[in-house]
Amino acid sequence: MIHPAVIKRQRLLIGLLLLLIFLTAFVGIGLGYSSVSFNRIVPTILGHGTFKEEFVFFSIRLPRIIVTILAGMALALSGAILQGITRNDLADPGIIGINSGAGVGVAVFYLFFPIDAATFTYLLPLIAFMSALLTAVAIYAFSYSRQTGLRPVRLVLIGVGFSMALSGVMIVLFSSVDPFKVDFIARWLAGNIWGDDWPFIWAVLPWLILLIPFTLYKASRLNILSLGEQVAKGVGISLEKERILLLLTAVALAASAVSVTGGIAFIGLMAPHMAKALVGPRNQLFLPVALLLGGWLLLLADTIGRNLIDPDGLSAGIMVALIGAPYFVYLLVRKS
């Protein structure tokens, strides 16, 4: 049974995070080269803005904010699942190569296949998922042993190796295409929020509508898996079946996010850790908090990076890495 005080704390945190997301979005709309003055945001929402204000708000700022929040949520939840099924606090879709795998698939599709404007946006998450899935299967296979089962530390090390190798594949791909396409992929690798239009929201949203409730439904199974293989088998859980199902969910969440935001790491590492520190390790408690934390962290990183350096600013991926890389080193040292 969960103590009522902990549930109350979780609800307060959820309310606080929703408020932070709203305030960060409000500030983001009022800052930048294309922005709406703070005192004109509410009138614009109510339909009393000028043509320019409504265009900037509804066609530029709002879609980018929504995409960023959705991607941050997906990455945070993906990281939480990976940490649960591997029992490794260092697991993150960006660190262990899943994002890189999705990136290679998107790059190959963009660079070498004919693009149909009507279907390109909606195919991206599917292409990213298929490529990320192949990468995840390879990493899992190399990390698994029949004698000892899945080895969490080995999974992270192999994942990092795959991530570096796939980055090398990206460089090789660059040598055979025109400069414009290389520029797009380079910006994608840096973690620019490039899919900042309404069609990209409709492309990603169905994945999250299905996968977020499914993950929350599986919270109790994640609790048991985190206790170890013997405990999971002792209570009658089909260990490999649950792991594979949850791994597919984590890959799909990461791929849907990466397909519209580019190569962003560390959100899936930081958000679950911060949520556990706030409400404890039970998945029923920390998953909703991690979900909102991920959305807020990526939105905050994009808002700061966009306004830090004129004219284009820094990408959200770089801003997150500036915080996440030292945090990863800290965790690595603490676990060693």
Secondary structure, DSSP 4 states (H G I P E B T S, - for coil): ---HHHHHHHHHHHHHHHHHHHHHHHHHHHSSSS---HHHHHHHHTT-S-HHHHHIIIIIIHHHHHHHHHHHHHHHHHHHHHHHHHT-TT--TTTTTHHHHHHHHHHHHHHHSPPPHHHHHHHHHHHHHHHHHHHHHHHHHHHEETTTEE-HHHHHHHHHHHHHHHHHHHHHHHTTS-HHHHHHHHHHHTT-----SHHHHHHHHHHHHHHHHHHHHTHHHHHHHTT-HHHHHHTT--HHHHHHHHHHHHHHHHHHHHHHH-S--SHHHHHHHHHHHHH-S-HHHHHHHHHHHHHHHHHHHHHHHHHHSTTT---HHHHHHHHHHHHHHHHHHHH-
